[in-house]
Amino acid sequence: MKRFFKIFLWVLIAVVFVGTFVFLYLNSQPKEIAYQTVAPEIGNIERSTVLTGKIEPRDQIDIKPQISGIIAEIFVEAGQTVKEGDVIARIKVIPDASQLSSAQNRVDQAKIALDDAKDKYDRSNVLYDRKLISREEHETALATFNRAKSDLEGAEDALDIVRNGVSKFNASESNTMVRATINGLVLDVPVKVGSSVIQANTFNDGTTVATIADMTNLIFKGNVDETEVGQLAVGMPMNISVGALPDITPKAIIEYISPKGNESSGANTFELKAALEVDPDIQLRAGYSANATVILSSSTDVLTIPESVIEFAGDSTFVYCLLDSATQSYRRTPIVTGASDGVKIEVKEGIDKDVRLRGDEIKE
């Protein structure tokens, strides 16, 4: 039994050894490689770049109050069209205690002065009727009385302004009325009735009561990488695709390229703006994400080949032209290339459209 196992073991070792030798021998033999062939074609080459950005109104205004207080009424809502001068909201003034006290004190003093002037004027009337004073003295007393009445009216109006923010002499132009400054669409009303608002000043931008924009004048606003900004120029056309509206592809014209770049996440980009040409019947909304395609260069009716068949060696380019299909023999041929779109490339010199070129290897 032991002898049988020994013989079996030696046979097994011999089979493994021979099998390994045969496997290595077969793998060491050169294999014939077959390639697909491709033919040059006459076509167009367009080199383009895609920019990401948003659709924005050219004129977007934040409406801020001219006086601090609390929102008493709101007369518009987002999506509503307004005209310049339309009232957006009314503000209830919360008066400052010291200003209110000062204004009230001025009214009290004006009343005292008016009472005194009235008494003097009444006495001058009696004396003038009796011809005991001159006409000049009588007229002086009348002027003093009228001036005192005017001072009281002014003091009471100042008190109304401090207390309510409204003057009786120009109530229609009151600072408590927040009005639209342009014609357009209300994009947002970020406050509610009862919200506190403050006017713009040196230390604060003020509270935005509403945002209004002219939605008939839209722009594409995006960013372009520094490697491509040098190939763009004001006046170049763009094709816009809106993610939310795939069937709408408005055109645009570049009208602004920022002279200064902004660094973000290690990349340097430049702001770009383009005027949109939109059909009035198409409704675009502010803030839509959009892509802009810009054609950087274009060549028409040129000889093209797939870029994958080209061999690059330094500054030179080569292709392999088929000599014999039976033996799969090729000749390495230098060519001069032109424009490329990343898939196809233009061939200016070196081959014609009748040759066959070596392509990808045929996998068995």
C-alpha positions in Angstrom: 0.0 0.0 0.0 2.8 2.3 0.9 4.5 1.6 -2.4 1.3 2.5 -4.3 1.1 5.9 -2.6 4.7 6.7 -3.4 4.2 5.9 -7.0 1.1 8.0 -7.1 2.9 10.9 -5.5 5.7 10.8 -8.0 3.3 10.7 -10.9 1.4 13.7 -9.5 4.6 15.7 -9.2 5.6 14.8 -12.7 2.2 15.9 -14.1 2.4 19.2 -12.3 5.9 19.8 -13.5 5.2 19.0 -17.1 2.0 21.0 -17.0 3.8 24.1 -15.7 6.5 23.8 -18.4 3.9 23.5 -21.1 1.9 26.5 -19.8 5.0 28.7 -19.6 6.1 27.6 -23.0 2.8 28.5 -24.6 2.6 31.9 -22.9 6.1 32.7 -24.1 5.2 32.4 -27.7 4.3 35.7 -29.5 0.7 36.2 -30.3 -0.6 37.7 -33.4 -2.5 41.0 -32.7 -5.3 42.1 -34.9 -6.5 45.7 -35.1 -9.7 47.4 -36.2 -9.2 49.9 -39.0 -10.9 53.3 -39.4 -11.2 55.7 -42.3 -10.9 59.5 -42.2 -14.1 61.5 -42.7 -15.0 64.9 -43.9 -16.8 66.7 -41.1 -17.0 69.7 -38.7 -14.9 70.3 -35.6 -16.2 72.6 -32.9 -14.3 73.2 -29.7 -16.6 74.5 -26.9 -16.7 75.0 -23.2 -19.6 74.8 -20.7 -20.1 77.4 -18.0 -22.3 76.9 -14.9 -24.3 79.8 -13.5 -27.8 81.2 -12.8 -30.5 83.2 -14.5 -30.8 86.6 -12.7 -32.6 89.9 -13.4 -30.3 92.7 -14.5 -32.1 95.2 -12.1 -33.0 93.8 -8.7 -33.7 96.3 -5.9 -34.0 95.8 -2.2 -36.7 98.2 -0.9 -35.8 99.6 2.5 -37.7 101.9 4.8 -36.9 105.5 5.4 -37.9 105.4 9.0 -37.6 102.8 11.8 -40.7 101.2 13.3 -43.0 98.2 13.1 -44.8 96.9 10.0 -48.5 97.8 10.3 -49.7 96.7 6.9 -48.3 94.9 3.8 -50.0 95.6 0.5 -48.2 93.2 -1.9 -47.0 89.7 -2.0 -44.4 87.7 -3.9 -45.3 87.3 -7.6 -47.2 90.5 -7.8 -46.4 93.2 -10.4 -45.9 96.7 -9.1 -45.2 100.1 -10.6 -42.9 102.8 -9.4 -44.5 104.7 -6.5 -46.9 101.9 -5.5 -47.2 101.5 -1.7 -45.7 98.3 -0.6 -46.1 98.6 3.2 -47.0 101.0 6.0 -44.9 101.4 9.0 -46.1 102.3 12.5 -43.5 104.5 14.2 -42.3 103.7 17.7 -41.2 107.2 18.9 -38.0 107.8 20.8 -38.9 108.9 24.4 -36.5 111.9 24.5 -37.6 113.2 21.1 -41.2 112.8 22.0 -40.7 114.7 25.2 -38.8 117.5 23.5 -41.6 117.8 20.8 -44.3 117.9 23.4 -42.5 120.6 25.3 -42.2 122.7 22.2 -46.0 122.4 21.7 -46.6 123.5 25.3 -44.3 126.5 24.9 -46.0 127.4 21.6 -49.4 127.3 23.2 -48.3 129.6 26.0 -46.8 132.0 23.4 -50.0 131.9 21.4 -52.2 132.7 24.5 -49.9 135.6 25.3 -50.0 136.9 21.7 -53.8 136.6 21.6 -54.2 138.6 24.8 -52.0 141.4 23.5 -53.8 141.4 20.2 -57.2 141.6 21.9 -56.0 144.5 24.0 -54.6 146.3 20.9 -57.9 145.9 19.2 -59.7 147.7 22.0 -57.1 150.4 22.2 -57.0 150.8 18.4 -60.7 151.2 18.2 -60.5 154.0 20.8 -57.6 155.5 18.8 -55.3 155.2 21.8 -52.5 153.4 19.9 -51.1 153.8 16.4 -52.0 151.6 13.5 -48.4 150.4 13.4 -48.6 149.1 17.0 -51.9 147.3 16.2 -50.4 145.6 13.1 -47.3 144.5 15.1 -49.6 142.8 17.6 -51.5 141.1 14.8 -48.3 139.9 13.2 -47.1 138.5 16.6 -50.4 136.7 17.0 -50.2 135.1 13.5 -46.6 134.1 14.0 -47.6 132.4 17.3 -50.3 130.5 15.6 -47.9 129.4 12.9 -45.4 128.3 15.5 -48.0 126.2 17.3 -49.0 124.5 14.0 -45.3 123.7 13.3 -44.8 122.4 16.8 -47.9 120.2 16.6 -46.8 118.9 13.2 -43.3 118.1 14.5 -45.0 116.2 17.4 -47.1 114.2 14.9 -43.9 113.3 12.9 -42.1 112.1 16.0 -45.2 110.2 17.3 -46.6 108.8 14.0 -44.1 109.6 11.4 -46.7 111.5 9.4 -46.9 115.2 8.6 -50.3 116.7 7.9 -48.7 119.0 5.2 -47.4 116.1 3.1 -49.2 113.0 4.3 -49.1 111.4 0.8 -45.3 111.5 0.9 -45.0 110.2 4.4 -41.9 108.2 5.4 -44.2 105.6 6.9 -45.3 104.6 3.4 -42.8 102.2 1.8 -43.0 102.6 -1.9 -41.7 100.7 -5.0 -38.8 102.5 -6.6 -39.0 100.7 -10.0 -41.5 98.9 -12.2 -41.2 95.1 -11.8 -42.1 91.9 -10.2 -42.1 91.4 -6.4 -39.6 88.5 -5.8 -39.8 88.4 -2.1 -41.4 90.0 0.9 -39.1 88.9 3.8 -41.1 90.7 6.6 -44.5 90.2 8.2 -47.0 92.4 9.9 -45.6 93.2 13.3 -41.9 92.8 12.2 -39.5 95.5 13.5 -37.7 97.4 10.7 -34.9 99.9 10.8 -33.9 102.5 8.3 -30.5 102.4 6.6 -27.8 104.4 8.3 -24.0 104.6 8.6 -23.8 101.5 10.8 -26.6 99.4 9.3 -27.8 98.5 5.8 -31.4 98.7 7.0 -34.2 96.1 6.8 -35.3 94.9 3.4 -39.1 95.1 3.2 -39.4 93.7 -0.4 -37.2 92.7 -3.3 -38.4 93.9 -6.8 -36.8 93.0 -10.1 -37.5 93.8 -13.8 -38.1 90.2 -15.1 -38.2 91.4 -18.7 -34.5 92.1 -18.7 -32.6 88.9 -17.6 -28.9 88.0 -17.7 -26.9 84.8 -17.3 -24.4 85.1 -14.5 -21.7 82.5 -14.2 -18.0 81.8 -13.7 -15.3 80.8 -16.2 -12.0 79.1 -15.3 -8.8 81.0 -15.8 -7.5 78.5 -18.3 -10.4 79.4 -20.7 -11.1 83.1 -19.9 -8.5 84.2 -22.3 -10.4 82.6 -25.2 -13.6 84.4 -24.4 -14.5 88.0 -25.5 -17.4 90.4 -25.1 -19.8 90.0 -27.9 -19.4 86.2 -28.3 -22.7 84.2 -28.5 -23.8 81.6 -26.0 -26.4 78.9 -25.9 -28.2 78.6 -22.6 -29.8 75.4 -21.2 -32.0 75.7 -18.1 -32.1 72.7 -15.9 -35.8 73.2 -14.9 -36.9 73.9 -18.5 -35.0 71.4 -20.7 -37.1 72.3 -23.8 -36.1 76.0 -23.6 -32.6 77.0 -25.0 -32.4 80.8 -25.1 -29.4 82.5 -26.7 -27.2 85.1 -25.0 -24.4 87.5 -25.8 -21.4 88.0 -23.5 -21.4 91.6 -22.3 -19.1 91.5 -19.3 -16.0 89.5 -18.2 -14.5 90.4 -14.8 -11.0 91.8 -15.0 -10.3 90.3 -11.5 -10.4 86.6 -10.6 -11.8 85.1 -7.4 -10.1 82.1 -5.7 -12.5 79.4 -4.6 -11.5 75.9 -3.4 -8.0 76.4 -4.9 -9.4 77.4 -8.4 -9.2 80.9 -9.9 -12.4 81.9 -11.7 -13.7 85.0 -13.3 -17.3 86.3 -13.2 -19.1 86.5 -16.5 -22.4 88.1 -17.5 -24.4 87.6 -20.7 -27.6 89.3 -21.9 -30.4 86.8 -22.5 -32.6 86.9 -25.7 -35.8 85.5 -24.4 -39.2 85.2 -26.0 -41.7 87.4 -24.1 -44.1 84.4 -23.9 -41.5 82.3 -22.0 -41.5 82.7 -18.2 -38.1 82.4 -16.6 -37.7 82.7 -12.9 -34.9 84.4 -11.0 -32.4 81.9 -9.6 -32.9 79.1 -12.2 -29.7 77.1 -12.5 -28.3 77.1 -16.1 -25.4 76.1 -18.2 -24.0 78.2 -21.0 -22.2 76.6 -24.0 -19.7 78.8 -25.8 -18.0 77.8 -29.1 -14.4 78.7 -28.8 -13.3 77.6 -32.3 -15.0 76.0 -35.3 -13.7 74.3 -38.5 -16.1 73.1 -41.2 -15.7 70.5 -44.0 -12.3 69.3 -42.8 -10.6 65.9 -42.8 -11.2 64.4 -39.4 -10.0 61.2 -37.6 -10.7 59.8 -34.1 -8.2 61.2 -31.7 -7.7 57.8 -30.2 -5.8 56.5 -33.3 -3.1 59.2 -33.0 0.3 58.5 -31.5 1.8 61.5 -29.7 5.6 61.8 -29.5 6.7 65.1 -28.1 5.5 67.8 -30.4 4.9 65.4 -33.3 1.9 63.3 -34.1 1.7 60.0 -36.0 -0.8 57.5 -37.4 -0.4 54.0 -38.7 -1.6 53.5 -42.3 -2.6 50.1 -43.5 -0.3 48.6 -46.1 -1.6 45.0 -46.4 -4.8 43.8 -44.8 -3.8 40.1 -45.1 -0.6 40.5 -43.1 -1.9 43.4 -41.0 1.2 45.5 -41.8 1.2 49.2 -41.2 3.4 52.2 -41.9 4.0 54.9 -39.2 3.1 58.2 -40.9 3.6 61.7 -39.5 0.7 64.1 -39.7 -0.1 67.7 -39.0 -3.2 68.2 -36.8 -5.5 71.1 -36.2 -8.6 71.8 -34.1 -10.0 69.1 -31.8 -13.2 68.6 -29.8 -11.8 65.9 -27.6 -13.2 63.1 -29.7 -12.3 64.0 -33.3 -9.3 65.9 -34.5 -8.6 67.8 -37.7 -5.8 66.5 -40.0 -4.2 69.2 -42.1 -1.4 67.3 -43.8 0.0 63.8 -44.0 -2.9 61.6 -45.2 -6.0 61.7 -47.4 -9.5 60.3 -46.9 -8.7 57.1 -48.9 -6.3 55.5 -46.4 -7.2 53.1 -43.6 -5.8 53.7 -40.2 -5.0 51.3 -37.4 -7.5 51.6 -34.6 -8.2 49.7 -31.4 -7.0 46.2 -30.8 -9.5 43.4 -31.5 -10.1 41.5 -28.3 -10.5 37.7 -28.7 
